[in-house]
Amino acid sequence: MADHSPTAATGLRATPGGLLDEVRVAVFVLDGEGVTVLWSQEAEDLFGYRAEDILGRPAAALLVPDQLRSAVERWFERTWAGEAWAGILPVRCADGTRRQVEFRSRRLHDPHGAPVILAHAADTPTLRRLEIDLAMSLSLINQSPVGLAFFDTDLRWLRVNPALERINGLPAEAMLGRRFGDVLRGTDVAGVEAAMRHVLETGEPLIDRRTTGRTPADPQRDHVWSVSYYRVDDQAGHTIGVGTSAIDVTERQRADAEVAAARERLAVIADAGTRIGTTLDLPRTARELAEVAVPRLADLAAVDVLDSVLSGESAPPLPPDGSALFRALAIVTGHGTDAGRTAHRVGESESYGPFRTITQCVREARPVLLARLGAPALRHIARNEEVARVFADVGAHSYLAVPLIARGEVLGTLSLCRTRNPRPFDAQDVALATELAARAAISVDNARLYSRERTTALTLQRSLLPRLPRGRPGVDIACRYLPAVSEVGGDWFDVLRLSAGRVGLVVGDVMGKGVHAAAIMGQLRSTIRALALLDLPPDELLSHLDGIATSLGDSIATCVYAVCDPRRGWCEISSAGHLPPVLVRPDGTAELLDLPNGVPLGVGGVPFATERRRLPPGSTIALFTDGLVEERHTSIDVGLRAMTRMLAGDPRPLEETCDAILEGLRRTTPEDDVALLLARTHEPDDAGTA
């Protein structure tokens, strides 16, 4: 917004409303007798006397109070003698008021050589106010720790304060009269000059604009400044330039960044607390850990567990050659990166030599940081040369491996890599990754231990399931056992060959989960088999079993025991707190039996009852555990009715019926153990098939 008018080009333009207009200096001239020979318009404005009222008359007679007349005459004599004089006098104005006026006077000669006295006068309060304003402005500018500058409309430096000299590392003489971009080339010249032009054109100030660059004060390091811009107008409203203030906020910016990073670290840790370990599934827990790390901490995260940890009771020492066999449990990459090509597939095992970074991490049980990855380092983190080339292709530039340590045992590693994020891993990242790994390692170890215990319990459970006796005259049998997807319980069933062609049917459920429940189940099953050899009625057998269950501690179980006699066509049933069986008659009608429901085994002291039902040939009886018919947030009666409906109707082969029930009740992957036992009677002479 430079002014290119002719007056501006020649420097002849006057600006009304400037400082002289604000001060309004009065000028008048006295001859040797003190008579007024010249009286300016400003003098008339200041004192109130018109020129015709004072010209040709002694000025002192009109302006000076009587008591000061002699002092003023002495002042006049000294000035006439050639001595300049300055002072403040109370002046009598034309309207009768008195005003404090500051005078400056000295002797001059007119064009004819005659001596005269030239006097300047100004209102004292106005001068004091302007002096205070100027002094305060200068003090603030010169002593302010904020860098201050003033630019003209061509963006040339016109004024800088000492603070800005220190910020820029240049004396004022090196800046004044030059354009901004000619002085500070290492800064955002285009951005700063655009901001100043915007302010000049719009008058809208720009506050706290951050700009980054280097100045001669510190040419080796980037600094950040908070700069504000203001348009400056004179008293008449004409734009004369733009003022700027600059504060070096490099340290504040760094501190803010550190605080933001600390908050982000806390947020990641808090996120990890809610997202990691939501289940006891080992692969899922490992993936949850990797997903927390990407993309907030890394562009690639891999969780690898020592293969020996997955198969053994504890992690044995590494082999003598120092190598280690790892199994990948989870690999997560950030959006828009091909870093996943560097990892082996989840579930695969890979052997790493003793000098590989991941092996070093587990051997020394400490984080290993490779802040900058060169070609040799890439070969140390990659499993082979081909993968090392892929690492280079995707821009991997920083790597961090952190051990997963739980209960003093190194389980594996969390490996992190950055490709898109340009910042290398640092000590803060190591601390965060270590905290994440420490928290996650417990969840990973819990999942590992649970997986091992579940496998043990499932193995024990399956080993205790019966082998159905062959040659069961008059009865066809079909059965199913499905362990829970999460934790194995104590469900069981059994088929017993009894005397006189009878068959004993048992289904039970031990309260609890895991190996303990499976072990209790095994003891109860063995006890039932032993008691069944005594040909006890169902209620007596359950009474003896209850006494034994009581001796097993706090364990409680439910059980239903049925003795079927296909020759005579009857069935005796007794229940210990268990769900009643479903009886399907030969005509296809199905009924949920209404049995006297005794207390669970282990409660003790309560007798059991036996119910006898007719069981003509072609009848089907179904015994089952609650895992087959019970769902969360739904009444168990809904499942019981659904199962009764599925059993009703024309009979189907028992194996097909088992599958239809499991599929119809959506129990192919149950949340609780499922045991289902179907028995169908026929004439003992028949060859009956399942």
C-alpha positions in Angstrom: 0.0 0.0 0.0 2.8 2.4 -0.8 1.7 6.0 -1.7 3.0 6.9 -5.2 1.4 10.4 -5.3 3.6 13.3 -6.5 3.7 14.9 -3.1 4.8 11.6 -1.6 7.5 11.2 -4.2 8.9 14.7 -3.5 8.5 14.5 0.3 6.2 17.6 0.3 3.1 16.0 1.7 1.8 17.4 5.0 -0.2 15.3 7.4 -2.9 17.3 9.3 -3.5 16.1 12.8 0.1 15.3 13.4 2.2 16.0 16.6 2.6 19.7 15.8 -1.2 20.1 15.5 -1.6 18.3 18.8 0.9 20.6 20.6 -0.2 23.8 18.8 2.9 25.9 19.4 2.2 29.6 19.6 4.8 31.9 18.0 5.1 35.7 18.6 7.9 38.3 18.2 8.8 41.2 20.5 11.0 44.3 19.8 13.5 45.8 22.1 10.8 47.5 24.2 8.8 44.3 24.6 6.2 45.4 22.2 4.5 42.7 20.1 5.4 42.9 16.5 4.2 39.5 15.3 1.3 37.4 16.6 0.5 33.9 15.1 -2.9 32.3 14.8 -1.7 29.6 17.3 -0.9 32.4 19.8 -4.4 33.7 19.3 -5.8 30.2 19.9 -3.6 29.7 23.0 -4.1 33.0 24.8 -7.4 34.2 23.3 -6.1 37.7 22.2 -6.6 38.7 18.6 -3.7 40.1 16.6 -5.4 43.6 16.5 -5.7 43.5 20.3 -2.1 42.9 21.0 0.1 44.0 18.1 1.9 47.3 19.0 1.3 46.8 22.7 3.7 45.4 25.4 3.0 41.7 25.6 3.8 41.5 29.3 1.1 44.1 30.1 -1.6 41.8 28.8 -0.2 38.3 29.5 1.8 38.5 32.8 0.1 38.9 36.1 1.2 41.9 38.1 3.1 40.0 40.8 5.3 38.4 38.1 5.9 41.5 36.0 9.4 42.3 37.4 10.6 38.7 37.0 9.5 38.7 33.4 11.2 42.0 32.8 14.5 40.5 34.1 13.9 37.5 31.8 13.4 39.8 28.9 16.7 41.7 29.6 18.7 38.5 29.7 17.2 37.3 26.5 17.9 40.7 24.9 21.4 40.4 26.0 21.7 37.1 24.0 20.9 34.5 26.6 18.3 31.9 25.6 15.6 31.4 28.2 13.0 28.7 29.0 10.5 28.6 31.7 6.9 28.1 32.8 4.6 31.0 33.6 1.0 31.4 34.6 -0.5 33.5 31.8 -3.6 35.7 31.9 -5.8 34.8 29.0 -8.2 37.1 27.2 -11.2 35.5 29.0 -9.7 36.2 32.4 -8.6 32.6 33.1 -5.0 31.7 33.9 -3.1 29.0 32.1 0.3 27.4 32.7 2.3 28.0 29.6 5.9 26.8 28.8 8.0 29.3 26.9 11.2 29.1 24.8 12.8 32.4 23.7 15.9 33.7 22.1 17.2 36.8 20.3 17.2 37.0 16.5 17.7 39.6 13.9 15.2 40.7 11.4 16.0 41.1 7.7 17.2 44.7 8.4 19.6 43.5 11.1 17.5 44.8 14.0 17.4 42.6 17.0 14.1 41.0 18.0 13.0 38.3 20.4 11.3 35.2 19.0 9.1 33.4 21.6 7.5 29.9 21.4 4.8 29.0 23.8 2.7 25.9 24.4 0.1 24.7 26.9 2.1 23.1 29.8 -0.5 20.3 30.6 -0.5 19.3 26.9 3.3 19.1 26.8 3.5 17.1 30.0 0.9 14.6 28.7 2.8 14.2 25.4 6.1 13.9 27.2 4.8 11.2 29.5 3.2 9.3 26.6 6.5 9.5 24.7 8.7 8.6 27.6 6.5 5.7 28.5 6.4 4.5 24.9 10.1 4.7 24.6 10.7 2.9 27.9 8.3 0.2 27.0 9.8 -0.2 23.5 13.4 -0.1 24.7 13.0 -2.2 27.9 10.4 -4.7 26.7 11.6 -8.3 26.4 9.2 -8.6 23.4 10.8 -7.9 20.1 9.0 -4.9 18.5 9.4 -3.5 15.0 7.7 -0.9 12.8 7.6 -1.3 9.0 6.6 1.2 6.4 4.0 0.5 3.8 6.7 -1.0 1.5 7.6 -3.4 4.4 10.9 -1.7 5.1 12.2 -1.7 8.7 11.8 1.7 10.2 12.3 0.9 13.9 13.4 -2.1 16.0 13.9 -2.3 19.7 16.9 -3.9 21.5 14.9 -7.1 22.2 14.4 -7.6 18.5 18.1 -6.9 17.9 18.9 -9.8 20.3 16.3 -12.1 18.7 17.5 -11.4 15.2 21.2 -11.3 16.1 21.6 -8.1 14.2 22.1 -4.4 15.1 19.4 -2.0 14.1 21.7 -0.4 11.5 21.7 -3.7 9.6 17.9 -3.8 9.3 16.7 -0.2 9.1 15.7 0.9 5.6 15.8 -2.7 4.2 12.9 -5.1 3.4 12.1 -7.9 5.8 13.0 -10.6 3.3 16.4 -9.0 2.5 17.4 -9.3 6.2 16.0 -12.6 7.5 16.2 -15.0 4.6 16.2 -18.0 6.9 12.6 -17.4 8.0 9.2 -17.8 6.4 9.6 -14.6 4.4 6.6 -15.2 2.2 4.3 -16.0 5.1 5.4 -13.0 7.2 5.2 -10.5 4.3 1.8 -11.9 3.3 0.6 -11.4 6.9 1.8 -7.8 6.9 0.2 -7.0 3.6 -3.1 -8.5 4.8 -3.0 -6.2 7.9 -2.1 -3.2 5.8 -5.0 -3.8 3.4 -7.7 -4.8 5.9 -6.7 -3.2 9.2 -7.5 -6.5 10.9 -4.8 -7.4 13.4 -3.3 -10.9 13.3 -2.5 -12.2 16.8 -0.2 -15.0 17.8 0.8 -16.3 14.4 3.5 -19.0 14.7 6.4 -18.8 12.4 9.5 -21.0 12.3 13.0 -20.3 11.0 16.6 -19.4 11.8 18.2 -16.1 12.4 21.8 -15.0 12.7 21.3 -15.2 16.5 21.2 -19.0 16.3 21.8 -20.1 12.7 22.2 -23.8 13.5 18.8 -24.3 15.1 15.2 -23.7 14.2 13.2 -21.4 16.5 9.5 -20.8 16.8 8.2 -17.2 17.3 4.8 -16.0 18.2 4.3 -12.9 16.0 1.4 -10.4 16.1 0.7 -7.8 13.4 -1.1 -4.4 13.8 -1.7 -1.7 11.2 -0.6 1.8 12.4 -2.5 4.9 11.4 -1.7 8.5 12.1 -4.0 11.0 13.8 -5.7 11.8 10.5 -6.4 8.1 9.9 -3.8 7.6 7.2 -2.0 4.3 7.2 1.7 4.8 7.8 2.9 1.2 8.3 2.6 -2.0 10.3 3.8 -2.8 13.8 4.9 -6.2 14.9 5.7 -7.9 18.2 7.6 -11.2 18.3 8.2 -13.6 21.2 10.6 -16.6 21.0 8.3 -19.5 22.0 10.7 -22.3 21.1 11.0 -23.6 24.6 7.3 -23.1 25.3 6.5 -24.9 22.1 8.9 -27.7 23.1 7.3 -27.9 26.6 3.8 -27.9 25.1 4.8 -30.7 22.7 6.2 -32.6 25.7 3.0 -32.1 27.7 1.0 -33.1 24.7 3.2 -36.2 24.2 2.9 -37.0 27.9 -0.9 -36.8 27.7 -0.9 -38.9 24.6 1.2 -41.5 26.4 -1.2 -41.5 29.3 -4.1 -41.9 26.9 -2.4 -44.8 25.2 -1.8 -46.5 28.6 -5.4 -45.8 29.6 -6.6 -47.2 26.2 -4.4 -50.3 26.8 -6.1 -50.8 30.2 -9.5 -51.1 28.6 -8.6 -52.8 25.3 -6.0 -55.4 26.2 -7.0 -58.6 28.0 -10.7 -58.4 27.3 -10.7 -62.2 26.8 -8.5 -65.1 27.8 -7.9 -65.9 24.1 -4.1 -65.7 23.5 -4.1 -64.6 19.8 -6.8 -62.1 20.5 -4.9 -60.6 23.5 -1.8 -60.3 21.4 -3.7 -58.6 18.6 -5.2 -56.2 21.1 -1.7 -55.2 22.2 -0.6 -54.6 18.6 -3.7 -52.6 17.8 -3.1 -50.3 20.8 0.4 -49.5 19.4 -0.7 -48.8 15.8 -0.8 -46.0 14.7 -0.3 -44.0 17.8 3.1 -45.4 18.6 4.2 -47.2 15.5 3.3 -48.0 11.9 3.9 -51.7 12.3 3.5 -53.8 15.5 4.2 -57.5 15.8 3.8 -59.7 18.9 6.0 -62.8 18.8 6.1 -65.3 21.6 8.8 -67.9 22.2 7.6 -71.2 20.9 9.0 -72.9 24.0 6.7 -70.8 26.2 3.6 -71.9 24.3 4.5 -75.6 24.7 6.2 -75.8 28.1 5.5 -75.0 31.7 8.0 -72.2 31.8 10.4 -70.6 29.4 13.6 -72.7 29.3 17.0 -71.0 28.5 17.8 -70.3 24.9 19.6 -73.1 23.0 23.4 -73.3 23.3 23.8 -71.6 19.9 21.8 -68.6 21.1 19.1 -68.8 18.5 15.4 -68.6 19.4 12.2 -70.0 17.8 9.4 -67.4 17.8 5.7 -67.8 16.8 3.9 -64.8 15.5 0.7 -64.2 17.4 -0.3 -60.8 15.9 0.8 -58.4 13.2 -0.9 -55.0 12.8 0.1 -52.3 10.2 -1.1 -48.7 9.9 -3.4 -47.5 7.2 -1.7 -46.8 3.9 1.5 -48.7 4.7 2.9 -51.9 3.1 4.9 -52.7 6.2 2.9 -55.9 6.7 4.9 -57.5 3.9 7.9 -57.5 6.2 6.4 -59.9 8.8 5.7 -63.7 8.6 2.2 -64.9 8.8 0.3 -65.1 12.1 0.7 -68.6 13.6 3.9 -69.4 11.8 7.1 -70.1 13.7 10.5 -68.6 12.7 14.0 -69.2 14.0 16.2 -66.1 14.6 19.9 -66.4 15.1 21.8 -65.1 18.2 22.7 -61.8 16.6 19.2 -60.8 15.6 17.7 -57.9 17.5 14.6 -59.8 18.6 16.8 -62.6 20.0 19.0 -60.1 21.8 15.9 -58.5 23.3 14.7 -61.8 24.9 18.2 -62.9 25.9 19.0 -59.7 27.7 15.3 -59.1 28.9 15.6 -55.4 28.0 14.4 -53.0 25.2 16.6 -52.7 22.1 16.3 -49.4 20.3 17.6 -48.8 16.8 16.7 -45.2 16.3 18.1 -45.0 12.8 18.0 -48.0 10.5 20.7 -48.4 7.9 21.3 -51.4 5.7 23.2 -53.4 8.3 20.5 -52.8 11.0 17.7 -53.8 8.6 19.4 -57.2 8.2 19.5 -57.6 12.0 15.7 -57.0 12.3 14.6 -58.9 9.2 14.3 -62.7 9.1 16.1 -62.8 5.7 17.7 -60.6 3.0 14.4 -60.4 1.0 12.5 -59.1 4.0 15.3 -56.6 4.6 14.8 -55.2 1.1 11.1 -54.9 1.7 11.8 -53.0 4.9 13.9 -50.6 2.9 11.3 -50.3 0.2 8.5 -49.3 2.7 10.7 -46.7 4.3 11.4 -48.4 7.6 13.7 -46.0 9.5 13.3 -46.7 13.2 12.9 -49.9 15.2 12.1 -50.8 18.8 11.9 -54.3 20.4 10.5 -54.6 23.9 10.4 -57.8 25.9 7.1 -59.2 27.2 8.0 -60.1 30.8 5.4 -61.6 33.2 6.1 -63.1 36.6 9.8 -62.9 36.0 9.6 -64.9 32.8 10.4 -63.5 29.3 7.5 -64.6 27.1 8.4 -62.9 23.8 8.6 -59.5 22.3 6.6 -56.5 21.1 8.3 -55.3 17.9 7.6 -51.7 16.7 8.6 -50.1 13.4 8.1 -46.6 11.9 7.7 -46.1 8.2 5.3 -43.2 7.6 5.9 -41.4 10.9 9.1 -39.4 10.3 10.1 -39.1 13.9 12.5 -41.8 15.1 11.8 -43.7 18.4 13.3 -42.0 21.4 13.6 -42.6 25.1 10.0 -41.5 25.8 8.8 -44.0 23.2 10.9 -46.7 24.9 9.3 -45.9 28.3 5.8 -46.0 26.8 6.4 -49.2 24.9 7.9 -50.8 28.0 4.9 -49.8 30.1 2.5 -51.2 27.4 4.5 -54.4 27.2 4.5 -54.8 31.0 0.8 -54.3 31.3 0.1 -56.5 28.3 2.5 -59.3 29.3 0.4 -60.1 32.3 -2.7 -60.4 30.1 -0.7 -62.4 27.5 0.6 -64.7 30.2 -2.9 -65.1 31.7 -4.2 -66.0 28.3 -1.3 -68.5 27.8 -1.9 -70.1 31.2 -5.6 -70.2 30.6 -5.1 -71.8 27.2 -2.8 -74.4 28.7 -5.2 -75.1 31.6 -8.2 -75.3 29.1 -6.3 -77.7 27.0 -5.5 -79.8 30.1 -9.1 -79.7 31.3 -10.4 -80.5 27.9 -8.0 -83.5 27.5 -9.0 -84.7 31.0 -12.7 -84.2 30.2 -12.5 -86.1 26.9 -10.5 -88.9 28.5 -13.3 -89.4 31.0 -16.1 -89.4 28.6 -17.5 -93.0 28.2 -17.0 -95.5 25.4 -20.5 -96.6 24.8 -21.0 -100.3 25.6 -21.6 -102.5 22.6 -24.5 -104.9 22.3 -27.1 -103.0 24.2 -30.2 -105.1 23.6 -33.4 -103.0 23.3 -31.8 -99.6 23.4 -30.1 -97.3 20.8 -27.9 -94.6 22.0 -26.6 -91.3 20.5 -24.6 -88.6 22.4 -22.8 -85.3 22.0 -20.3 -83.4 24.1 -19.2 -79.9 23.2 -16.8 -78.0 25.4 -17.4 -74.2 25.9 -15.4 -72.0 23.6 -14.1 -70.0 26.6 -13.5 -72.3 29.6 -14.2 -76.0 29.9 -16.6 -77.0 32.7 -17.6 -80.2 34.4 -20.4 -81.6 32.2 -20.5 -85.3 31.6 -22.7 -88.2 30.6 -22.4 -92.0 30.9 -24.2 -95.1 29.7 -24.1 -98.1 32.1 -24.8 -101.8 31.3 -26.9 -103.1 34.2 -28.2 -106.6 35.1 -31.3 -108.1 33.4 -30.8 -106.2 30.2 -31.3 -102.8 31.8 -29.4 -99.7 30.9 -28.4 -96.8 33.2 -28.3 -93.3 31.7 -26.4 -90.5 33.5 -26.0 -86.8 32.7 -24.4 -84.4 35.2 -22.9 -81.0 35.6 -20.2 -80.0 38.2 -20.4 -76.3 39.2 -17.2 -74.5 38.2 -14.7 -74.5 35.4 -11.4 -75.8 34.4 -9.2 -78.7 35.6 -10.8 -78.7 39.1 -14.3 -79.2 37.8 -13.1 -81.9 35.4 -11.4 -83.7 38.2 -14.5 -83.6 40.4 -16.6 -84.8 37.5 -14.2 -87.8 37.0 -14.6 -88.8 40.7 -18.4 -88.6 40.6 -18.5 -90.6 37.3 -16.3 -93.3 38.8 -18.4 -93.4 41.9 -21.7 -93.8 39.9 -20.2 -96.6 37.9 -19.2 -98.4 41.2 -22.6 -97.8 42.8 -24.4 -98.9 39.7 -22.9 -102.4 40.1 -24.9 -102.8 43.3 -28.2 -102.5 41.3 -29.4 -99.7 43.6 -32.6 -97.8 42.8 -31.9 -94.3 41.3 -32.8 -92.4 44.5 -30.6 -94.6 46.7 -27.7 -94.3 44.3 -28.0 -90.5 44.3 -28.2 -90.5 48.2 -24.9 -92.4 48.4 -23.4 -90.2 45.7 -24.5 -87.1 47.6 -22.6 -88.3 50.7 -19.5 -88.8 48.7 -19.9 -85.4 47.0 -20.1 -83.8 50.4 -16.7 -85.2 51.2 -15.1 -83.6 48.1 -15.2 -80.2 49.6 -17.2 -77.2 48.4 -18.0 -78.8 45.1 -21.7 -79.0 44.0 -23.1 -80.9 41.1 -26.4 -81.6 39.5 -27.2 -85.1 38.1 -30.1 -87.1 36.6 -30.0 -90.9 36.7 -32.3 -93.0 34.7 -32.6 -96.8 34.7 -34.3 -98.1 31.5 -35.7 -101.6 31.2 -36.7 -102.1 27.6 -37.9 -105.7 28.2 -40.5 -104.6 30.7 -41.2 -101.2 29.1 -40.5 -98.9 32.0 -38.0 -96.3 33.2 -37.1 -95.2 36.7 -35.7 -91.7 37.0 -34.3 -89.6 39.9 -32.9 -86.1 39.8 -30.5 -84.2 42.0 -31.2 -80.6 41.1 -30.8 -81.3 37.4 -33.0 -80.3 34.4 -35.7 -82.9 33.8 -35.5 -85.2 30.7 -37.7 -85.0 27.7 -39.7 -88.2 26.9 -40.9 -88.7 23.3 -43.6 -91.4 22.9 -43.9 -93.7 19.9 -46.6 -91.5 18.5 -44.3 -88.5 18.4 -45.7 -86.5 21.3 -43.0 -85.0 23.5 -43.2 -84.2 27.1 -40.8 -82.4 29.5 -41.1 -84.8 32.5 -42.3 -83.4 35.8 -40.0 -85.0 38.3 -39.5 -84.5 42.0 -36.4 -82.2 41.8 -34.0 -83.0 44.6 -31.2 -80.7 45.8 -27.8 -80.8 44.1 -25.2 -83.2 45.1 -23.0 -82.0 47.8 -25.7 -80.2 49.8 -26.4 -83.3 51.9 -29.2 -84.3 54.3 -32.1 -84.2 51.8 -33.6 -87.5 50.5 -34.2 -88.1 46.8 -37.2 -89.6 45.1 -37.7 -92.0 42.1 -40.3 -91.5 39.4 -41.3 -94.5 37.3 -42.6 -93.9 33.7 -43.8 -96.3 31.0 -41.3 -96.7 28.2 -42.9 -98.7 25.3 -40.8 -99.7 22.3 -40.1 -96.7 20.1 -39.9 -94.3 23.0 -37.0 -91.8 23.1 -35.7 -90.2 26.3 -33.4 -87.1 26.1 -31.0 -86.2 29.0 -29.0 -83.0 28.7 -27.2 -80.2 30.6 -28.2 -76.6 30.9 -25.6 -75.4 28.3 -27.9 -76.8 25.6 -31.0 -74.8 26.5 -29.9 -71.8 28.5 -29.0 -68.4 27.0 -28.1 -65.1 28.7 -30.9 -62.6 29.1 -33.5 -65.3 28.1 -35.5 -67.6 30.4 -34.4 -71.2 30.4 -38.0 -72.2 29.8 -37.7 -70.8 26.3 -34.9 -73.2 25.5 -36.7 -76.1 27.1 -39.8 -75.6 25.1 -37.8 -75.2 21.9 -36.0 -78.5 22.5 -39.3 -80.3 23.3 -40.7 -79.1 20.0 -37.6 -80.3 18.0 -37.9 -83.8 19.5 -41.6 -84.1 18.8 -42.9 -85.6 15.5 -41.9 -88.5 13.4 -38.8 -90.1 14.7 -35.5 -89.6 12.9 -32.2 -91.5 13.4 -30.7 -90.5 16.7 -27.4 -89.2 15.3 -29.3 -87.0 12.9 -31.5 -85.9 15.8 -28.5 -84.9 17.9 -27.1 -82.7 15.0 -30.5 -81.1 14.4 -30.9 -80.2 18.1 -27.4 -78.6 18.3 -27.9 -76.7 15.1 -31.5 -75.6 15.9 -30.5 -74.3 19.3 -27.3 -72.7 17.9 -25.0 -74.6 20.1 -22.3 -75.5 17.6 -19.9 -73.1 19.5 -21.5 -72.9 22.9 -20.6 -70.5 25.7 -21.2 -73.3 28.2 -20.4 -77.0 28.0 -23.1 -79.1 26.3 -23.8 -82.7 27.1 -26.7 -84.5 25.2 -27.7 -88.1 25.6 -30.5 -89.7 23.5 -31.8 -93.2 24.1 -34.5 -95.0 22.0 -36.1 -98.3 23.0 -37.0 -101.1 20.7 -37.9 -104.8 21.0 -34.8 -106.6 22.5 -34.9 -109.0 19.6 -34.5 -106.1 17.0 -31.2 -105.3 15.6 -31.8 -101.6 16.4 -29.4 -99.1 14.9 -28.4 -95.6 15.9 
